Structures are given as structure tokens and as C-alpha cells.
Amino acid sequence: MTGSQSSGPSGSISIPRSALHGSRRITKEQTPLVRGEIRDSPEEATIEVPIPVALGDDAEPVQVLHVDDDPEIADVTATFLERINEDFQVLSETSVVGALERLREETIDCVISDYEMPNTDGLEFLEIVRERYPDLPFILFTGKGSEQIASEAIAKDVTDYMQKGVRTDQYEVLANRVENAVEQYRTQQQFWNALSWYQRLVEQELAGVFIVQDGEFVYVNERFAEIFGYPQRDLVGETPLAVTASEDADVVTERLLERTTDDEETFQYRFAATRRNGETIDVEVHGGTIEYDGEPAWIGILRDLSAEE
């Protein structure tokens, strides 16, 4: 499957604002150092979040949970969906109890549910899912269709609604709706996972974070400034050589300042750095390219190796 996010440079993800439409987490999350606006911005705008190189979007099978109290319908649906899309892995359950257990045990990308089932109907099941998994795609696929059921499903934030038919081409439509829903869901999850990673680094000061553009620091977090003994404002606008020991100035110049974002997408090296009080420390930086305010830049994570000895 192809994700909805654009293929940005390593070190960041650029996601169209429209991909986050409907996410129930938007009003609850804060987004430090994110280019673009989540609210009050055009649908075409993008939101960019710095991410570590290892935090990629590996293609994984799509786990679909199908809930129908008729085992024969469950088998037929699983067979057609997996035949139509080889990335689909369909897990079938004949009760809501069994389905909730699956949701606890498995990583599910989309739920397809019948409406009429013993003990709990599809709408009640939808309510339970929304309480526990707010953004998980949920498609109501039912033979008992009516405007009232459709209206109630929409009011309870169903992702999609389909009536069962007798033609086999209905599974083509269902597969397409599952794929579209999962693409948007995974894009949202990648955004929130990347943001969570970044918030931990910046807000909990787990590492020094910096962005270099045109040979100068355009951003440093508090932890980075603390490592070198400066206020944050004193480092923004300075060259990285300001915190580099003279014996390693050539290393930093060659590996960071003289290279372009077209040369390599990532970097990792150690060098001797100098604190404000003149003390020399050993540090290690990992980073990659990022687009900052529409222009290429480097984002890096810095560790004080001397403090770990």
C-alpha cells in the first residue's frame, strides 16, 4: 500500500493537512516545532514533523478484523478480500466479545462489522471501539440497511457504511474502501508517532536537538543549550563552530557546514566540543536532512559522551 504522506527528505515527514481530517486526537495534542498549521489552514497545506532516520514507514500487511455471526459469510468475505488485495490479512470473529479480544491482542488496521449480531449490534460495537481506539477505521458492512441505521452510524463516527449485496463485485468496492481508510489511518499514526518521539526529545530534554540552516543554528532545544552552558537565544544565529573545539573545527566544517543536503541524507560523527566555560567535552551527533521554512536544513540529535563515562 502507498501511504498518503508525501515522500519528504529523510529526517522529516510532510503530511497534507487533509490526511489528518477526522482525527480525534488533533484537539488534544500540542505540536512543537511543526511547520504548517493543523487548524485554520487550507486543505492543501502540509504539516512537517522532524523524525529520526530509523522511524520510517515500512510497508506491512494490512490486518483487517471482520466481525459477522455467520461463519460462511465471514469465510467468503475473507477469501475475496485477500484475493483482491494480497496485502490484506483478514481475521474473522463471530462475536463482539471475540472481536474485542482480538483488538487487545493484535495490531488491527481496520474493522469491518455486521449490524445484526447476538447480544450486541454493530452500532454498540462501534461505540465501544471509538471509546478505546478513537481513530481506528470502522466499516459497517450489513445486510440490514436503512437510512436510520446509516444515520446513527454516521453520528457515532463510523468510517464508512456499506450494504451487503449478492454480487461478488461488492468485495472490490469494500476492498477499495478498506485500503483508502487504512492509508489515511496509517498516515495519521505516523504523524502522531513522529510527534510523540519529537516531543519526548524536546520537552523531556532526553537529548540535545538542533537545526542548522545556511551554516547557522536556527533552532536548539533547552537540553542542547544546557550541555554547552548557554541560554538558547545566545546559540540561535551562531555557527556550530562556536561550540566546536579548535582541533575538530575541520571535521565539523567538512561534515556539516560544507556539505549540501544533496550529498547525503544522513550523518553521524563524533567530535570534541567546547562549553561556554572553556571545558572540552566529547559529543556525538546523528541527523539528517529536513525542510525548514521551505528551505533545506540539517536536523541533529547530540549526545554528551563525557557525561556518560
N, C-alpha and C positions, 0 to 999 in steps of 0.2 A: 504494500500500500504506500501511496505517496502522501506525505503529510501536507497540511495546509500552509505551514510556515514557509517563508522564502528561504532560499539557501544563502544565508549570510556567511561572512567570513568566520573562520574558526575563532572561538573566543566570545561569540555572541549569537543570539538568535533574534531574528527580526520577524515579528508576528503581526499580520494585519489586524487592526482593531476588530474587524468584523468576525475574526476567528474566535474572539472572546465573547461574542454576543450570546447572551443567555447563561453565562457562567454565574453561578450563585455565590462565588467567592469574591467577585470584584468589589462589592461594597464593604467587605470585611478586611481586605488586605491593603497594606501600605506598600508602596513601590519605590524604594530609594534608588536613585541613580538609574532611572529608566527613561530612555528617550521616548518622546511621544506621550500622549495623554490617553488614559483609559476612558475618561468621561469627557463629554463636551468637546469631542473632536470628530472630524469626518470619518466615515467608514473606511476611506482609503488610507488613513493614517496608519503608520506602523508603530509598534511598541518594541523597543530593543532592550534586551537584558544581557549583561555580560555573564558568560558561563565558562567553567573550566573546560579545557580541551577534551577531557575524558567524558564529559557529560553530553554525549551525543544522542542521536535519535535512532538507535539501532532498530531495524525492521524486525518485528516479532510477530508470530502468529496472532490472529485476532480471535480471542476467546469469547464465544457467544453463548450465553446461557438461555436456553429455550425452555419455557415452563408451560406444559399442557398436560391435562389429566388424562388425555387419550394417548397411550403409548404408540399406537400406529401412526397418528398424526405427527408425534414427536420424531419418530424414526424417518418418516418421509421428508419432513422439513429439514432435518439434519443432513440427509442424503443429498437433497437438492442444493442446499446452501454450500456444502463442502464441494460439490461438483462444480458449481458456478464459480466459486472463488476458492482457489487452493490455499489461500492464507487463512481461511476460516477453520476453526476448531469448535464444533458445536457440542456443548454439554447439555444433556436433556434431563429434566426433572419433571415428575408428575404431580408435585405438590409444592405449595409455597414454603412449607417447613423445610423440605429438601432443598429448595432453591436458596433460602436464606443461609443454610449451612454451606452450600457451595460458594456463596458470596463471601462468607467468612474464611473459607479455605483456599479459594482460588483468586487469581487476578482476572477479573472479568472486564471485558471492554464494552459489552452491550448486552442488555436483557431484552428478550422477546417473550411476551406473555400473552396467554389466552385470557379471555374475560371470565367466562363461566367455569369455576373450579370449586371443588368441595371446600367447605369451611371458610375460605377467603377468596373473594373475587379479584380480578385483575386490578381494579381501581384501589382496593385496600392494599394490595401488594405494592402498587406504585407508591402509595403514601409511605409505607414502611421503607422502601428503597430510598425515597427522597430524603427521609429523615437521617438515614445512615450514610448514603452515598449521593450527595446533592447533585452532582453533575454527571453521574453515570447515565449513558444513553438507555432509554427505556422505550421500546416499541410495543404498543398494544396491537396484537395480531389476532383478531377474533372473528368467529363466525356469527356472533350475535351483535350485529351492528345496528346502531341507531344514532340519530342526531343527539339525543340526550346523553348517551354513553360517550360519544365523541366530545361533546361539550364539557362533560365532567372530567374527562381525561385531560383535555387542554387546560382546564382550571387547576388540575393537580400537577401541571408541568410535565406532561408526557412529551417525549421527544418526537414521536411520530405515531400515527394511527392508521391501521390497515384492516380492511375486511377480508376474511378468507374467501376464496372462490374455488371453482372446480378446475380452472385452467392451470397448467403447470407453469405458464409464463409469469404467474404471480410471484414465483420464487425469484425470478430475475429482478422484479421490482423490489421485493423485500431485501434481496442481497445488496442492491444498489443503495437502498436507504440505510442499511446497516453500515455499509462502507463509508458513506458520507458522514453519518453520525459519529463513527469511530475516529475518522480523520480529524474532525473538529475537537472531539474529546481529547485525543492524544496531543493535539496542539496546545490545548488549554493546560493539560497536565504537564507538558514540557515547560510551558511558561511558568507555572506555579512552582515546579521543582527547581528550575533555574533560579527563580526569585528567592526561594527558601534558602538555597545554597548561598546566594549572594548576601542575603540579609544576615545569615549567621556569620559570614566573614566580616561584614561591615559593622553591624550593630553589636555583635557579641565580641568583636575585636579578637577573633581567633587568629588572624594573620594580618600583616600589612598589605593593603591593596593600593595600587597606584595606576594612573593612566598617564601616558606620555604621548604628546602630540607636538609635532614640529620642534622636537628636541627639548620640550619643557614639560614639567608636571602640570597637568590641567586638573588633576584630582588626586588627593591622597586621603585615606581614611585616618581616623584618630590613632589607631594602632600603629600605622606606618610612621606618623609624626612622633609618636611616643618612643618608638625604637631609636630614633635619631635625636630626640630631645628638643624638638622644635614645636611651636604651635603650627597647626595645619596651614593657616594663612601664610606663614613665612615660607613654606615649601612650594605652594602653588605659584607657578611662574618661574621657578628656578629650574636649572638644568640638572639632570641626575648626577652630573659631575660634582655638584655641590655637596653630595653625601658619599662621594667615592674617594677612597684613599688614593693618593697620588700614584702609588705603584701599580694600581689597576685601572687607571684612567683610560689607558689604551684599550683595555678589554671592554669596558662599558661603551666607549666611543665606537668601537668596531662592531660589537654585537647588538647594540641598541640604537645608538644615535645615527650611525652612518648607513645602517641597513634600511631598506624600504619594506613596506608591507607586502610588496610583490615578491621579495626574495624568499621568505619562508613564512609559514603561518604561525609557527610556534617557536618558543625559545626556552632554554633552561641553562643557567650557568651560575657559578659561584664567583664572588669577588670580595675584596677587602673594602669595607665601608668605614666612614668616619662620622662619629657622633658630633654634636654641637660642642661638647666639652673637649674634643680632640681625641677621644678614645677610639681606637681601631677595633672593629668587630668583623667577624666573618658572616656573610649573608648568602642566601641562595634565592634566586628568583625563577619563577615559572610564569609563562604568559603566552599570549597570542594576539592576533590582530582583532581589532574591533572598529566599528564605525561610530565615531563620537561627534555629535552635532553635524552629521553628514559628511565628515571627513575621516580618512583612515587614521588609526592611532594604535598604540600598544596598551593592553591591559596586563598587569602583572600582579603576582602574589609573592610577597617577600617574607622569608623566614630568617630570624636571627639565630644563626647556628651557634654563636657563642653562648647564648642563654640556655642552650640545650645540653651543653657539655657538663 
